[in-house]
Amino acid sequence: MKAIQFSAPGGPENVAEVDIAAPAPGAGQLAISVRFAGLNFVDVLARRGAPGYAGSWPFVPGMEVGGEVAALGEGVSGFAVGDTVVAFTVDGGGLAETVVAEAGLAARVPDGLALEAATTVPLTWATAVGLARAAHVAAEDRILVTGAGGGVGDALAAVLALRQPRALVGGTSARSAGSLAAAYRPAIRDADFAANARKAADDAPFDVVLESIGGDVSAAMPGLLAPGGRLVSYGAAAGQPDPDAPTLAELRRNNWTTAGFSIINRARGDAAAVGALIAGVFALTAEGLAIPAPRVIGWDEAIEAHVAQAENRSPGKTVVAVQG
């Protein structure tokens, strides 16, 4: 079968199309004939060799897919061959014609939802719902999303808007500010980012900060928290070392809560919890949440699109049409 493969940790020169054997499902797994595969920044981190993303090398990226069930592993129930499903392929493999996924991380696509849009749910939209829950977002909160561009940023805009925040501020590069989701008040992520963010929130501190940049940006975030504020770290896209966390005395004095969120590690340790997030997104669509159509590209554009995402040249959500 055709697949996109990373030969070793490193740069784009290590990315190529290959022909490899199709995988077979093990116990508790589904084999899925992939029609669409989502591109995500976690694929970039895997290619760079960041710990916790690629389990072995060479590595086939792709952590969310949509397609049809091709085969059932031992002990799998609730699915049948031919079912249209999406899945969070937590160990990669999605940028290929066939992938295996844990049954607990797969879900049937609801009637009326296009498969290319549904493909963005298992990682992108489930992450957004998981972050909103982890931060206990409430109505009238002032919220800062430090990395508001890309697919997760767009999904967060829609999910958080349902909570009717007092202010929703999105951190963005100057180049990407024009493509930020309309629900955000933009704050340019430059040397004055903290001041820019506070100004965008009417010069008020934030009840919630959802932080995915890490390094210098993460270090500045406690200074933006209101009393009782909640900070959730879910990424370190800048590739800088993590800063020191607030001390226990600071947490007590300010009534702050800090938390971490990794949908990948959660899926590996508790598939049912992430399966519930996927189901939660689909439940919200029944209540009016709109999952917009992503940008769909052809297979021959997949490698360039991956590189563009790594270079911050790919706003919004992109999925690859793997096969017709």
N, C-alpha and C positions, 0 to 999 in steps of 0.2 A: 504494500500500500504506500501511497505518497504521504510524506510528513515533512514538517519543518523541524530541523534539529540543530541544537547547539553542540558543537563538537567538544568544547572545553570552556572553562570560564574565561571571559575576555570581552573583546569588542565585536562589532558587527561582522568582522571578517570570519568569525567562528559560526556564522549562521548560514545554513544551506538547506535546500530541498533534497531529500533522500528517499530511497525506496527501502522500506523495512518490512518485516513480518507483522501481520496484524495480531494484536493481543487477544487472548481468550479470557473470559471471565473466570475468576476464582470463586470460592464460597462467599456468598453474600454480595456478589457483584453483578453488574449488568455490562454487556457489551453494547455499545451504541454506535450506529452508523451515523457519522457526524455530517450534518448539513451546514451548520453554522458554528463558528468558534469565536468567542470574544477575545479581543486583545486587552491586556491589562498591564499596569506598571509592574506587577509582581513578576511578569515574564522578563522584564528588563532587569530586575533585581536578581532573578535566577541566572540570567546570562552573565551578569557581572560577577557572579560567584558569592553573593551575599548569603550568609548562613541561613539555613532553614527553608530554602526554596527548591533547589534541585537536589534530589536525593542521591543521584549518581550521574555519571557522564559516560557517553553522550546523553543529552537530555532533550526530550520533546516537550516544548512549552504548551501552554493552553490549559487554563483552569476553569473555563466554563463553556459548555457546549449545548447545542440543541440538535436533536435528530430523532431517529427511530430505534427502538430496542431491537438489537440483532440477535442476542442470545442471553439466556439467564444462567447465572451461576447456581451452584448447589445451595438450597435453602432459601432462595429468593421467592417471595410471594408478593402479591399486590401489583405485579406488572406482567405483561404478556408481550411476546414477540410482535413487533409492529406498532406498539404504543408510541405516540409522539411524546417525547420527554425532554426535559432539560436536566443538567447535572453539574455539580461542582466537582470537577476532576482535580482534587486537592493535590495529587502527586504529579500533575501535568499530563501531557499526552493528547490534549485536545486539538492541537493543530495537526490533525491527521485524519485519514478517512475512517478509522475505527479507533475507539478508545474504550477503556474499561473504567467504571465508576462504582463506588460503593452505593448499594441500593438506598441506604439511608440518606444519601446526599443527592438523590434524584427525585423528580416530581413530574407528574403528568402536566401537560400544558392545558390551562383552562380553555374552554371553547371561546372563540372570538378574539383570542390574543395571538397575533402573528408570531411565528416561531422565531424570526430574527429578533423581535423585541423581547420575547420570553427568554432568549438565550442570555440576555444581560442580567437576568434576575439572580442566578445562583451565587455569584460573587459580588457583582456591583451593587445591585439593589438590596441584597441580603446584608451586605456590609452597612449600607445606609440605615436600614432598620435596626441592625444590631447596635450601631453607634448611638442612635437616638434613645434606645432602651438603656444602654450602658450609662449614658449621661443623664438619665431621668429627665429628659426635656419636657418642660411644661409650658403652658400658654403664658405669654407675656415675657418669656425669657429673652435676654439679649444673648445672641449666639455668634461666635466667631468660628469659621471653618478656615484653617490656615492654608490649606491646599484645595481651593474651590474649583479648580479647573479639572477637565477630564471627566470620565464616566462616573466615578464615585462622587465627585463634586456636584455634578448635575443631579444625580439621584438624591444626594443629601438636600439639595435645594428644594426638591419636590416633597420629600418626606418631612423635612423640618417646617416647610410652609404650612403643612396640615396642622401643626401645633400653634399656629398664629403667633409667631414670635414678635416681640416689640421691635427688635432689630435683628437682621440676619446679614452678617458681614462676611464677605468672601475674600480671602487672600489670593492674589494673582500676580503674575509677572506683568510688567507694562505691556509686553507684546501680546499677551492673551486677554487683557482686560476687556476688549471688545467682544469676546466670545463667551464671557461669563454668563451663567444662567440669570435670567431677569430677576429672580427673587432676591439675589444678592445685592448688597451695597458694596461696591468694589473697594479694596484696600491694597494698594501696590506693595508688593513684598520686596522692599529694598532696605537700605540701611535704616530707614525711619519707619519700618513696618509697624512696630508697636504703636507709635504715635498716629500713623495713618489709620490703623484699625480702630483706635479709640475715637478719633475724630469722626469716622464713619458711623459710629454708634452714638452720635450726639454727645461726645465727650463723656461717656459713661462707661463704667467697667462692665465686664461680661459675666453673665450667670453660667454660661457654658462655653468652653473652648474645646474644639475638636481638632487635634494637632497631628499632622502627618509629615511635617518637614524635618523636624529634629534639629539637633545642633544648636546654633545661635538662636533660631526662631523659637525652639522649645524652651531655651533658657529664659527668654523674655516673657513667656506666657503667664507665669504666676503673677507678674506685676500688673496684668490686665484683669485678674479675677476679682469679682465682687465678693463681699462677705457671703459665705455659703456657696461659693462658686464650685463648679465641677469641671475638671480637666481630664480629658481622655486622650491618651497617646495611641495612635494606631499606625504609625509609620515613621520612617526616617529617610525621606527621599533625598535629602541633601547629601547623605553619605558622611556626615560629620559625627564625631563621637557624641554620645548622649551626655547631656549636662547633669549636674547633681540635682536630685529631686528635692522638693521642699522638705524641710525637717518635720518630724512629728510635732515639735513645738509650734512651727508655723501653721501646720494643718489645724491644730487645736485652736490656736489664737484666732485664725480667720474662718474657722468652720468650713475649710475647703475639703473637697474630696478629689483624689487623683486615682486614675484607673488606667489600665492598659487594655487594648482590644486587638486581637489578631484572629481574623476569621479562619485563617489557615491552621493555626495551632489549635483553635477550638474544634475545627472539623476533624483533625487527626485524633483529638482526645475525646470528643463527644459528638459524633456525627449526628445524633438525634437532635442536639441543640441547634445545630446549623440547619438541619432539615426543617426544624420548626421556624427558623427565620425565613427560609425560602417559602414555606407555606404561608407565613405571615405576610410576605409581600403579595402573594397571589390573593390573600384575603383582602388586603387593602385595595387591590384593583377592583374587587367586587363592590367596594365602598366608594369608588370614584377616583382612586389614584391612577393617573395615566402613565403608562410606560411608553415613552416615545420611541419611534422607529430610530434605530441607530444608523450610522453611516455604514453601508454594506459595500465591501470591496471584493474583488475577485482574488482567487488563489494566487495569481501571478503578482499581485500587489502586496502580499502578506509580509514579506521580508522588509520591504521599504517602509511599510506602515509601522512595523515594530521599531525600526530605526528612528522614524519620525517621532514616535512616542517617547523614546529614550531621550531625544533632543528637544522635547517640549514643543514640537511642531504639530501636534495632533490633538486639537481641542475636541471635547465631547467624546462620545462612545463609538468605537469601531468594532464591527464584527466581520469575519472573513467567511465568504461563501465557499465552503470546502468542496461541496459537490451539489449538483442540481437536484 
